[in-house]
């Protein structure tokens, strides 16, 4: 006898993967919210002491003078991209925007606004993720830092994904118009979830 897990109704397998990824990333980002200050504090401590890693020691002196207010953006833009502390907050937005745009481009737009359809829940998860992210980080300041090149160059693709992700909530047809030029960002030189 072959056992097959229950699939999501009303969508094909490709859309099901996208929906599962969107919801999973939302859950990871949401779980980081109550622990956010602790994650930032621990990561800042690691950067301050360098721990014999050249990539970290590059910002060691600068980290010692970072205020509590500036710490989240400092850690997001300066920490070594393979440090695990912020992986859900770096890889999550990249996976979310990639899978959500892919889903949005494939599925009937009405599905995203029809309660009880799986795409509706993907949209809710996407929008809530954007709201949580906007609470955790000063997006206006992050955008300015990105434009001015005020970040570690190894974070460039992560920051591109994050800024695409927080650009707008999905509240209708304007979402795809806003993201018509958004490129799906690959795994190279970004934080990734192991698969």
C-alpha positions as CSV (number, residue, x, y, z in Angstrom):
1,X,0.0,0.0,0.0
2,X,1.3,3.4,-0.9
3,X,0.7,6.3,1.4
4,X,0.2,9.7,-0.1
5,X,-0.1,12.8,2.1
6,X,-3.3,14.9,1.7
7,X,-2.8,17.7,-0.8
8,X,-4.3,21.1,-0.8
9,X,-7.6,21.2,-2.7
10,X,-8.4,23.6,-5.6
11,X,-4.7,24.0,-6.7
12,X,-2.2,22.1,-8.7
13,X,1.0,20.7,-7.2
14,X,3.1,23.6,-8.3
15,X,0.8,26.1,-6.6
16,X,0.6,23.9,-3.6
17,X,4.4,24.1,-3.1
18,X,4.2,27.9,-3.4
19,X,1.4,28.1,-0.9
20,X,3.2,25.9,1.6
21,X,6.4,27.9,1.2
22,X,4.6,31.2,1.7
23,X,2.8,30.0,4.9
24,X,6.0,28.3,6.2
25,X,8.0,31.5,5.8
26,X,5.3,33.5,7.4
27,X,5.3,31.2,10.4
28,X,9.1,31.5,10.7
29,X,9.1,35.3,10.5
30,X,6.2,35.5,13.0
31,X,8.1,33.2,15.4
32,X,11.1,35.6,15.3
33,X,8.9,38.6,16.4
34,X,8.8,37.8,20.1
35,X,12.5,36.8,20.2
36,X,13.7,39.7,17.9
37,X,15.4,41.8,20.6
38,X,17.2,38.7,21.9
39,X,18.3,37.7,18.4
40,X,19.7,41.2,17.7
41,X,21.4,41.4,21.1
42,X,23.1,38.0,20.7
43,X,24.2,38.8,17.1
44,X,25.5,42.2,18.0
45,X,27.5,40.5,20.8
46,X,29.0,38.1,18.3
47,X,30.0,40.9,16.0
48,X,31.5,42.9,18.8
49,X,33.8,40.1,19.9
50,X,34.6,38.9,16.3
51,X,35.0,35.3,17.3
52,X,38.1,34.9,15.1
53,X,36.1,35.3,11.9
54,X,37.5,37.9,9.5
55,X,34.0,38.6,8.1
56,X,32.7,39.5,11.5
57,X,35.8,41.4,12.7
58,X,35.5,43.8,9.8
59,X,32.6,45.6,11.7
60,X,33.8,44.8,15.2
61,X,34.8,48.4,16.2
62,X,31.7,49.9,14.6
63,X,29.5,47.4,16.5
64,X,30.8,48.6,19.8
65,X,29.2,52.1,19.2
66,X,25.9,50.9,17.8
67,X,22.8,52.1,19.7
68,X,19.9,49.9,20.6
69,X,17.8,51.8,18.1
70,X,20.3,51.3,15.3
71,X,21.2,47.6,16.2
72,X,18.5,45.9,14.0
73,X,19.5,47.6,10.8
74,X,23.2,47.3,11.6
75,X,22.9,43.6,12.2
76,X,20.8,43.1,9.1
77,X,23.1,45.0,6.8
78,X,26.5,44.2,8.4
79,X,26.5,40.7,9.9
80,X,28.0,37.8,8.0
81,X,25.4,36.5,5.7
82,X,25.8,32.9,6.8
83,X,25.3,33.7,10.5
84,X,22.2,31.9,11.5
85,X,20.7,34.5,13.8
86,X,18.8,36.4,11.1
87,X,18.4,33.6,8.5
88,X,14.6,33.5,8.9
89,X,14.5,37.3,8.5
90,X,16.7,37.2,5.4
91,X,15.8,34.0,3.6
92,X,12.2,34.3,4.6
93,X,11.5,37.4,2.6
94,X,13.4,36.1,-0.4
95,X,11.4,32.8,-0.4
96,X,8.2,34.6,0.3
97,X,8.4,37.2,-2.5
98,X,9.6,34.6,-5.0
99,X,6.9,32.0,-4.3
100,X,4.1,34.5,-3.8
101,X,4.8,36.3,-7.0
102,X,5.1,33.0,-8.8
103,X,1.8,31.9,-7.3
104,X,0.1,35.3,-8.0
105,X,1.2,35.2,-11.7
106,X,-0.1,31.6,-12.1
107,X,-3.4,31.6,-10.3
108,X,-6.7,33.3,-11.0
109,X,-6.6,36.7,-9.2
110,X,-10.1,36.1,-7.8
111,X,-8.8,33.1,-5.8
112,X,-6.7,35.5,-3.6
113,X,-9.8,37.3,-2.5
114,X,-12.2,34.3,-2.1
115,X,-12.3,33.2,1.5
116,X,-11.8,29.4,1.9
117,X,-9.6,29.2,-1.2
118,X,-6.0,28.3,-0.4
119,X,-4.6,31.3,-2.3
120,X,-6.7,33.5,0.0
121,X,-4.7,32.2,3.0
122,X,-1.4,32.6,1.1
123,X,-2.3,36.2,0.6
124,X,-3.2,36.7,4.3
125,X,0.2,35.1,5.3
126,X,2.1,37.3,2.8
127,X,0.4,40.5,4.0
128,X,0.9,39.7,7.6
129,X,4.6,38.8,7.0
130,X,5.1,42.2,5.4
131,X,3.4,43.9,8.4
132,X,5.6,42.0,10.9
133,X,8.7,42.9,8.9
134,X,7.8,46.6,8.8
135,X,7.4,46.5,12.6
136,X,10.8,44.9,13.2
137,X,12.8,47.1,10.8
138,X,12.8,50.7,9.8
139,X,12.1,50.2,6.1
140,X,12.4,53.8,5.1
141,X,15.9,54.0,6.7
142,X,16.8,50.6,5.2
143,X,15.8,51.8,1.7
144,X,18.0,54.9,2.2
145,X,20.9,52.8,3.4
146,X,20.5,50.5,0.3
147,X,20.4,53.5,-2.1
148,X,23.5,55.0,-0.5
149,X,25.3,51.7,-0.5
150,X,25.6,51.8,3.3
151,X,25.7,48.0,3.8
152,X,28.1,45.1,3.5
153,X,28.2,44.1,-0.2
154,X,27.6,40.5,0.6
155,X,24.1,41.5,1.8
156,X,23.1,43.1,-1.6
157,X,20.9,40.3,-2.8
158,X,19.3,39.8,0.6
159,X,18.5,43.5,0.8
160,X,17.1,43.5,-2.8
161,X,14.8,40.7,-1.8
162,X,13.8,42.3,1.4
163,X,13.0,45.7,-0.2
164,X,11.0,43.9,-3.0
165,X,9.1,42.0,-0.3
166,X,8.1,45.0,1.8
167,X,7.2,47.2,-1.2
168,X,3.5,46.7,-0.9
169,X,0.7,44.6,0.6
170,X,-1.4,42.6,-1.8
171,X,-4.7,44.4,-1.7
172,X,-5.8,43.9,-5.3
173,X,-4.7,44.1,-8.9
174,X,-2.1,46.8,-8.2
175,X,0.1,44.2,-6.5
176,X,1.2,42.6,-9.8
177,X,1.5,46.0,-11.4
178,X,3.8,47.1,-8.6
179,X,5.8,43.9,-9.0
180,X,5.8,43.7,-12.8
181,X,9.6,44.3,-12.9
182,X,10.4,42.3,-9.8
183,X,13.0,39.6,-10.6
184,X,12.9,36.4,-8.7
185,X,16.1,36.4,-6.7
186,X,18.1,33.2,-6.7
187,X,20.0,31.4,-3.9
188,X,23.5,32.7,-4.8
189,X,25.0,35.0,-2.2
190,X,21.8,35.1,-0.1
191,X,20.8,33.5,3.2
192,X,19.1,30.2,2.4
193,X,17.1,27.6,4.1
194,X,18.6,24.1,3.7
195,X,16.4,21.9,1.6
